Amino acid sequence: MRGILLQQPGVIDAGARWREGSGWVIYDPKQATADELAAALSPYYPAQVLEDQPYVSSQ
């Protein structure tokens, strides 16, 4: 899963919890949407967006 996501435009990092069947993605919303990233995974894994929260840097 991580490898597929890291190939997508705008993806900075990604990870998965195989036993839980969940994962996370850090991405640039100017280059991709959460739904587009889920669609990129859907040929390989059942994927849907459950939560999409913006990250605000403290810098």
PDB file of N, CA, C and O in Angstrom:
ATOM      1  N   MET A   1       0.821  -1.185   0.000  1.00  0.00           N
ATOM      2  CA  MET A   1       0.000   0.000   0.000  1.00  0.00           C
ATOM      3  C   MET A   1       0.867   1.251   0.000  1.00  0.00           C
ATOM      4  O   MET A   1       0.631   2.169  -0.785  1.00  0.00           O
ATOM      5  N   ARG A   2       1.864   1.295   0.870  1.00  0.00           N
ATOM      6  CA  ARG A   2       2.708   2.483   0.981  1.00  0.00           C
ATOM      7  C   ARG A   2       3.375   2.802  -0.352  1.00  0.00           C
ATOM      8  O   ARG A   2       3.416   3.959  -0.771  1.00  0.00           O
ATOM      9  N   GLY A   3       3.896   1.775  -1.015  1.00  0.00           N
ATOM     10  CA  GLY A   3       4.569   1.980  -2.295  1.00  0.00           C
ATOM     11  C   GLY A   3       3.648   2.568  -3.351  1.00  0.00           C
ATOM     12  O   GLY A   3       4.059   3.435  -4.122  1.00  0.00           O
ATOM     13  N   ILE A   4       2.412   2.105  -3.392  1.00  0.00           N
ATOM     14  CA  ILE A   4       1.442   2.626  -4.358  1.00  0.00           C
ATOM     15  C   ILE A   4       1.165   4.092  -4.074  1.00  0.00           C
ATOM     16  O   ILE A   4       1.145   4.912  -4.992  1.00  0.00           O
ATOM     17  N   LEU A   5       0.953   4.426  -2.811  1.00  0.00           N
ATOM     18  CA  LEU A   5       0.642   5.813  -2.458  1.00  0.00           C
ATOM     19  C   LEU A   5       1.821   6.743  -2.699  1.00  0.00           C
ATOM     20  O   LEU A   5       1.633   7.868  -3.160  1.00  0.00           O
ATOM     21  N   LEU A   6       3.037   6.289  -2.393  1.00  0.00           N
ATOM     22  CA  LEU A   6       4.203   7.160  -2.573  1.00  0.00           C
ATOM     23  C   LEU A   6       4.454   7.498  -4.038  1.00  0.00           C
ATOM     24  O   LEU A   6       5.169   8.456  -4.331  1.00  0.00           O
ATOM     25  N   GLN A   7       3.888   6.739  -4.953  1.00  0.00           N
ATOM     26  CA  GLN A   7       4.014   7.030  -6.381  1.00  0.00           C
ATOM     27  C   GLN A   7       3.010   8.077  -6.855  1.00  0.00           C
ATOM     28  O   GLN A   7       3.127   8.581  -7.972  1.00  0.00           O
ATOM     29  N   GLN A   8       2.037   8.406  -6.029  1.00  0.00           N
ATOM     30  CA  GLN A   8       0.992   9.356  -6.418  1.00  0.00           C
ATOM     31  C   GLN A   8       1.475  10.795  -6.245  1.00  0.00           C
ATOM     32  O   GLN A   8       2.218  11.086  -5.308  1.00  0.00           O
ATOM     33  N   PRO A   9       1.062  11.704  -7.141  1.00  0.00           N
ATOM     34  CA  PRO A   9       1.455  13.112  -7.018  1.00  0.00           C
ATOM     35  C   PRO A   9       0.994  13.705  -5.691  1.00  0.00           C
ATOM     36  O   PRO A   9      -0.139  13.484  -5.263  1.00  0.00           O
ATOM     37  N   GLY A  10       1.865  14.445  -5.057  1.00  0.00           N
ATOM     38  CA  GLY A  10       1.517  15.157  -3.836  1.00  0.00           C
ATOM     39  C   GLY A  10       1.669  14.368  -2.552  1.00  0.00           C
ATOM     40  O   GLY A  10       1.531  14.941  -1.471  1.00  0.00           O
ATOM     41  N   VAL A  11       1.947  13.070  -2.625  1.00  0.00           N
ATOM     42  CA  VAL A  11       2.078  12.257  -1.409  1.00  0.00           C
ATOM     43  C   VAL A  11       3.463  12.450  -0.806  1.00  0.00           C
ATOM     44  O   VAL A  11       4.481  12.295  -1.482  1.00  0.00           O
ATOM     45  N   ILE A  12       3.481  12.790   0.471  1.00  0.00           N
ATOM     46  CA  ILE A  12       4.725  13.034   1.198  1.00  0.00           C
ATOM     47  C   ILE A  12       5.141  11.785   1.969  1.00  0.00           C
ATOM     48  O   ILE A  12       6.318  11.425   1.967  1.00  0.00           O
ATOM     49  N   ASP A  13       4.198  11.122   2.624  1.00  0.00           N
ATOM     50  CA  ASP A  13       4.478   9.901   3.377  1.00  0.00           C
ATOM     51  C   ASP A  13       3.183   9.115   3.543  1.00  0.00           C
ATOM     52  O   ASP A  13       2.090   9.667   3.416  1.00  0.00           O
ATOM     53  N   ALA A  14       3.314   7.833   3.827  1.00  0.00           N
ATOM     54  CA  ALA A  14       2.148   6.972   4.012  1.00  0.00           C
ATOM     55  C   ALA A  14       2.538   5.785   4.878  1.00  0.00           C
ATOM     56  O   ALA A  14       3.712   5.430   4.983  1.00  0.00           O
ATOM     57  N   GLY A  15       1.543   5.187   5.489  1.00  0.00           N
ATOM     58  CA  GLY A  15       1.785   4.007   6.315  1.00  0.00           C
ATOM     59  C   GLY A  15       0.517   3.186   6.433  1.00  0.00           C
ATOM     60  O   GLY A  15      -0.567   3.632   6.058  1.00  0.00           O
ATOM     61  N   ALA A  16       0.668   1.962   6.966  1.00  0.00           N
ATOM     62  CA  ALA A  16      -0.487   1.073   7.095  1.00  0.00           C
ATOM     63  C   ALA A  16      -0.380   0.249   8.360  1.00  0.00           C
ATOM     64  O   ALA A  16       0.710  -0.037   8.854  1.00  0.00           O
ATOM     65  N   ARG A  17      -1.528  -0.121   8.866  1.00  0.00           N
ATOM     66  CA  ARG A  17      -1.643  -1.068   9.978  1.00  0.00           C
ATOM     67  C   ARG A  17      -2.393  -2.272   9.417  1.00  0.00           C
ATOM     68  O   ARG A  17      -3.624  -2.287   9.373  1.00  0.00           O
ATOM     69  N   TRP A  18      -1.643  -3.272   8.992  1.00  0.00           N
ATOM     70  CA  TRP A  18      -2.232  -4.409   8.284  1.00  0.00           C
ATOM     71  C   TRP A  18      -3.266  -5.149   9.115  1.00  0.00           C
ATOM     72  O   TRP A  18      -4.329  -5.502   8.605  1.00  0.00           O
ATOM     73  N   ARG A  19      -2.975  -5.386  10.376  1.00  0.00           N
ATOM     74  CA  ARG A  19      -3.916  -6.144  11.219  1.00  0.00           C
ATOM     75  C   ARG A  19      -5.225  -5.406  11.421  1.00  0.00           C
ATOM     76  O   ARG A  19      -6.287  -6.023  11.512  1.00  0.00           O
ATOM     77  N   GLU A  20      -5.151  -4.094  11.492  1.00  0.00           N
ATOM     78  CA  GLU A  20      -6.358  -3.281  11.676  1.00  0.00           C
ATOM     79  C   GLU A  20      -7.044  -2.973  10.351  1.00  0.00           C
ATOM     80  O   GLU A  20      -8.206  -2.568  10.332  1.00  0.00           O
ATOM     81  N   GLY A  21      -6.336  -3.161   9.252  1.00  0.00           N
ATOM     82  CA  GLY A  21      -6.896  -2.835   7.948  1.00  0.00           C
ATOM     83  C   GLY A  21      -7.055  -1.345   7.731  1.00  0.00           C
ATOM     84  O   GLY A  21      -7.999  -0.896   7.080  1.00  0.00           O
ATOM     85  N   SER A  22      -6.110  -0.569   8.290  1.00  0.00           N
ATOM     86  CA  SER A  22      -6.199   0.886   8.141  1.00  0.00           C
ATOM     87  C   SER A  22      -4.845   1.451   7.737  1.00  0.00           C
ATOM     88  O   SER A  22      -3.821   0.772   7.813  1.00  0.00           O
ATOM     89  N   GLY A  23      -4.862   2.679   7.314  1.00  0.00           N
ATOM     90  CA  GLY A  23      -3.629   3.351   6.922  1.00  0.00           C
ATOM     91  C   GLY A  23      -3.783   4.852   7.002  1.00  0.00           C
ATOM     92  O   GLY A  23      -4.857   5.364   7.315  1.00  0.00           O
ATOM     93  N   TRP A  24      -2.698   5.554   6.714  1.00  0.00           N
ATOM     94  CA  TRP A  24      -2.708   7.009   6.759  1.00  0.00           C
ATOM     95  C   TRP A  24      -1.830   7.540   5.630  1.00  0.00           C
ATOM     96  O   TRP A  24      -0.940   6.849   5.133  1.00  0.00           O
ATOM     97  N   VAL A  25      -2.100   8.777   5.239  1.00  0.00           N
ATOM     98  CA  VAL A  25      -1.338   9.424   4.170  1.00  0.00           C
ATOM     99  C   VAL A  25      -1.152  10.889   4.523  1.00  0.00           C
ATOM    100  O   VAL A  25      -2.090  11.558   4.956  1.00  0.00           O
ATOM    101  N   ILE A  26       0.056  11.379   4.336  1.00  0.00           N
ATOM    102  CA  ILE A  26       0.323  12.819   4.420  1.00  0.00           C
ATOM    103  C   ILE A  26       0.507  13.279   2.979  1.00  0.00           C
ATOM    104  O   ILE A  26       1.368  12.769   2.262  1.00  0.00           O
ATOM    105  N   TYR A  27      -0.305  14.241   2.561  1.00  0.00           N
ATOM    106  CA  TYR A  27      -0.262  14.674   1.165  1.00  0.00           C
ATOM    107  C   TYR A  27      -0.482  16.175   1.053  1.00  0.00           C
ATOM    108  O   TYR A  27      -0.975  16.822   1.977  1.00  0.00           O
ATOM    109  N   ASP A  28      -0.103  16.712  -0.105  1.00  0.00           N
ATOM    110  CA  ASP A  28      -0.295  18.126  -0.413  1.00  0.00           C
ATOM    111  C   ASP A  28      -1.663  18.281  -1.076  1.00  0.00           C
ATOM    112  O   ASP A  28      -1.853  17.802  -2.194  1.00  0.00           O
ATOM    113  N   PRO A  29      -2.621  18.936  -0.416  1.00  0.00           N
ATOM    114  CA  PRO A  29      -3.965  19.052  -0.986  1.00  0.00           C
ATOM    115  C   PRO A  29      -4.022  19.896  -2.262  1.00  0.00           C
ATOM    116  O   PRO A  29      -5.043  19.909  -2.950  1.00  0.00           O
ATOM    117  N   LYS A  30      -2.939  20.594  -2.580  1.00  0.00           N
ATOM    118  CA  LYS A  30      -2.893  21.343  -3.838  1.00  0.00           C
ATOM    119  C   LYS A  30      -2.621  20.410  -5.019  1.00  0.00           C
ATOM    120  O   LYS A  30      -2.856  20.779  -6.170  1.00  0.00           O
ATOM    121  N   GLN A  31      -2.126  19.203  -4.735  1.00  0.00           N
ATOM    122  CA  GLN A  31      -1.766  18.269  -5.802  1.00  0.00           C
ATOM    123  C   GLN A  31      -2.671  17.041  -5.882  1.00  0.00           C
ATOM    124  O   GLN A  31      -2.713  16.371  -6.913  1.00  0.00           O
ATOM    125  N   ALA A  32      -3.393  16.743  -4.804  1.00  0.00           N
ATOM    126  CA  ALA A  32      -4.254  15.552  -4.790  1.00  0.00           C
ATOM    127  C   ALA A  32      -5.353  15.731  -3.751  1.00  0.00           C
ATOM    128  O   ALA A  32      -5.243  16.546  -2.835  1.00  0.00           O
ATOM    129  N   THR A  33      -6.407  14.954  -3.914  1.00  0.00           N
ATOM    130  CA  THR A  33      -7.468  14.932  -2.900  1.00  0.00           C
ATOM    131  C   THR A  33      -7.462  13.563  -2.223  1.00  0.00           C
ATOM    132  O   THR A  33      -6.906  12.603  -2.756  1.00  0.00           O
ATOM    133  N   ALA A  34      -8.072  13.480  -1.068  1.00  0.00           N
ATOM    134  CA  ALA A  34      -8.155  12.205  -0.352  1.00  0.00           C
ATOM    135  C   ALA A  34      -8.895  11.162  -1.190  1.00  0.00           C
ATOM    136  O   ALA A  34      -8.514   9.992  -1.197  1.00  0.00           O
ATOM    137  N   ASP A  35      -9.938  11.574  -1.889  1.00  0.00           N
ATOM    138  CA  ASP A  35     -10.695  10.636  -2.716  1.00  0.00           C
ATOM    139  C   ASP A  35      -9.868  10.128  -3.896  1.00  0.00           C
ATOM    140  O   ASP A  35      -9.996   8.964  -4.278  1.00  0.00           O
ATOM    141  N   GLU A  36      -9.025  10.977  -4.478  1.00  0.00           N
ATOM    142  CA  GLU A  36      -8.150  10.537  -5.569  1.00  0.00           C
ATOM    143  C   GLU A  36      -7.147   9.496  -5.077  1.00  0.00           C
ATOM    144  O   GLU A  36      -6.851   8.530  -5.781  1.00  0.00           O
ATOM    145  N   LEU A  37      -6.629   9.695  -3.875  1.00  0.00           N
ATOM    146  CA  LEU A  37      -5.675   8.736  -3.323  1.00  0.00           C
ATOM    147  C   LEU A  37      -6.355   7.409  -3.003  1.00  0.00           C
ATOM    148  O   LEU A  37      -5.772   6.347  -3.227  1.00  0.00           O
ATOM    149  N   ALA A  38      -7.570   7.456  -2.485  1.00  0.00           N
ATOM    150  CA  ALA A  38      -8.324   6.222  -2.236  1.00  0.00           C
ATOM    151  C   ALA A  38      -8.603   5.500  -3.554  1.00  0.00           C
ATOM    152  O   ALA A  38      -8.541   4.272  -3.615  1.00  0.00           O
ATOM    153  N   ALA A  39      -8.908   6.249  -4.596  1.00  0.00           N
ATOM    154  CA  ALA A  39      -9.163   5.649  -5.907  1.00  0.00           C
ATOM    155  C   ALA A  39      -7.911   4.974  -6.463  1.00  0.00           C
ATOM    156  O   ALA A  39      -8.013   3.947  -7.134  1.00  0.00           O
ATOM    157  N   ALA A  40      -6.736   5.534  -6.193  1.00  0.00           N
ATOM    158  CA  ALA A  40      -5.487   4.926  -6.653  1.00  0.00           C
ATOM    159  C   ALA A  40      -5.257   3.570  -5.984  1.00  0.00           C
ATOM    160  O   ALA A  40      -4.647   2.682  -6.579  1.00  0.00           O
ATOM    161  N   LEU A  41      -5.736   3.410  -4.766  1.00  0.00           N
ATOM    162  CA  LEU A  41      -5.588   2.145  -4.041  1.00  0.00           C
ATOM    163  C   LEU A  41      -6.652   1.118  -4.401  1.00  0.00           C
ATOM    164  O   LEU A  41      -6.415  -0.083  -4.278  1.00  0.00           O
ATOM    165  N   SER A  42      -7.811   1.569  -4.841  1.00  0.00           N
ATOM    166  CA  SER A  42      -8.965   0.679  -4.982  1.00  0.00           C
ATOM    167  C   SER A  42      -8.752  -0.521  -5.913  1.00  0.00           C
ATOM    168  O   SER A  42      -9.401  -1.545  -5.695  1.00  0.00           O
ATOM    169  N   PRO A  43      -7.885  -0.465  -6.940  1.00  0.00           N
ATOM    170  CA  PRO A  43      -7.673  -1.694  -7.716  1.00  0.00           C
ATOM    171  C   PRO A  43      -6.981  -2.803  -6.911  1.00  0.00           C
ATOM    172  O   PRO A  43      -7.061  -3.977  -7.275  1.00  0.00           O
ATOM    173  N   TYR A  44      -6.314  -2.436  -5.837  1.00  0.00           N
ATOM    174  CA  TYR A  44      -5.521  -3.390  -5.060  1.00  0.00           C
ATOM    175  C   TYR A  44      -6.102  -3.690  -3.677  1.00  0.00           C
ATOM    176  O   TYR A  44      -5.997  -4.812  -3.182  1.00  0.00           O
ATOM    177  N   TYR A  45      -6.706  -2.690  -3.066  1.00  0.00           N
ATOM    178  CA  TYR A  45      -7.232  -2.808  -1.700  1.00  0.00           C
ATOM    179  C   TYR A  45      -8.583  -2.112  -1.623  1.00  0.00           C
ATOM    180  O   TYR A  45      -8.798  -1.122  -2.323  1.00  0.00           O
ATOM    181  N   PRO A  46      -9.505  -2.604  -0.790  1.00  0.00           N
ATOM    182  CA  PRO A  46     -10.724  -1.824  -0.570  1.00  0.00           C
ATOM    183  C   PRO A  46     -10.332  -0.527   0.138  1.00  0.00           C
ATOM    184  O   PRO A  46      -9.714  -0.566   1.202  1.00  0.00           O
ATOM    185  N   ALA A  47     -10.679   0.593  -0.432  1.00  0.00           N
ATOM    186  CA  ALA A  47     -10.229   1.871   0.129  1.00  0.00           C
ATOM    187  C   ALA A  47     -11.374   2.864   0.188  1.00  0.00           C
ATOM    188  O   ALA A  47     -12.158   2.993  -0.752  1.00  0.00           O
ATOM    189  N   GLN A  48     -11.453   3.560   1.307  1.00  0.00           N
ATOM    190  CA  GLN A  48     -12.394   4.661   1.450  1.00  0.00           C
ATOM    191  C   GLN A  48     -11.813   5.645   2.453  1.00  0.00           C
ATOM    192  O   GLN A  48     -11.034   5.274   3.331  1.00  0.00           O
ATOM    193  N   VAL A  49     -12.200   6.891   2.310  1.00  0.00           N
ATOM    194  CA  VAL A  49     -11.730   7.938   3.208  1.00  0.00           C
ATOM    195  C   VAL A  49     -12.667   7.987   4.409  1.00  0.00           C
ATOM    196  O   VAL A  49     -13.864   8.238   4.265  1.00  0.00           O
ATOM    197  N   LEU A  50     -12.116   7.747   5.583  1.00  0.00           N
ATOM    198  CA  LEU A  50     -12.919   7.818   6.802  1.00  0.00           C
ATOM    199  C   LEU A  50     -12.762   9.158   7.498  1.00  0.00           C
ATOM    200  O   LEU A  50     -13.687   9.639   8.153  1.00  0.00           O
ATOM    201  N   GLU A  51     -11.592   9.755   7.355  1.00  0.00           N
ATOM    202  CA  GLU A  51     -11.315  11.024   8.028  1.00  0.00           C
ATOM    203  C   GLU A  51     -10.265  11.774   7.220  1.00  0.00           C
ATOM    204  O   GLU A  51      -9.278  11.180   6.786  1.00  0.00           O
ATOM    205  N   ASP A  52     -10.464  13.051   7.016  1.00  0.00           N
ATOM    206  CA  ASP A  52      -9.505  13.888   6.296  1.00  0.00           C
ATOM    207  C   ASP A  52      -9.314  15.161   7.103  1.00  0.00           C
ATOM    208  O   ASP A  52     -10.186  16.030   7.122  1.00  0.00           O
ATOM    209  N   GLN A  53      -8.172  15.267   7.769  1.00  0.00           N
ATOM    210  CA  GLN A  53      -7.898  16.423   8.617  1.00  0.00           C
ATOM    211  C   GLN A  53      -6.677  17.163   8.106  1.00  0.00           C
ATOM    212  O   GLN A  53      -5.666  16.537   7.785  1.00  0.00           O
ATOM    213  N   PRO A  54      -6.749  18.475   8.024  1.00  0.00           N
ATOM    214  CA  PRO A  54      -5.570  19.235   7.618  1.00  0.00           C
ATOM    215  C   PRO A  54      -4.513  19.224   8.718  1.00  0.00           C
ATOM    216  O   PRO A  54      -4.830  19.251   9.907  1.00  0.00           O
ATOM    217  N   TYR A  55      -3.284  19.184   8.307  1.00  0.00           N
ATOM    218  CA  TYR A  55      -2.159  19.271   9.243  1.00  0.00           C
ATOM    219  C   TYR A  55      -1.684  20.711   9.252  1.00  0.00           C
ATOM    220  O   TYR A  55      -1.427  21.289   8.196  1.00  0.00           O
ATOM    221  N   VAL A  56      -1.569  21.284  10.410  1.00  0.00           N
ATOM    222  CA  VAL A  56      -1.095  22.661  10.535  1.00  0.00           C
ATOM    223  C   VAL A  56       0.251  22.628  11.231  1.00  0.00           C
ATOM    224  O   VAL A  56       0.362  22.204  12.382  1.00  0.00           O
ATOM    225  N   SER A  57       1.267  23.077  10.525  1.00  0.00           N
ATOM    226  CA  SER A  57       2.616  23.088  11.088  1.00  0.00           C
ATOM    227  C   SER A  57       2.712  24.122  12.194  1.00  0.00           C
ATOM    228  O   SER A  57       2.092  25.183  12.122  1.00  0.00           O
ATOM    229  N   SER A  58       3.486  23.809  13.211  1.00  0.00           N
ATOM    230  CA  SER A  58       3.656  24.748  14.326  1.00  0.00           C
ATOM    231  C   SER A  58       4.747  25.772  14.046  1.00  0.00           C
ATOM    232  O   SER A  58       5.025  26.625  14.889  1.00  0.00           O
ATOM    233  N   GLN A  59       5.362  25.698  12.886  1.00  0.00           N
ATOM    234  CA  GLN A  59       6.444  26.636  12.554  1.00  0.00           C
ATOM    235  C   GLN A  59       5.913  27.922  12.003  1.00  0.00           C
ATOM    236  O   GLN A  59       6.689  28.820  11.674  1.00  0.00           O
TER     237      GLN A  59
END
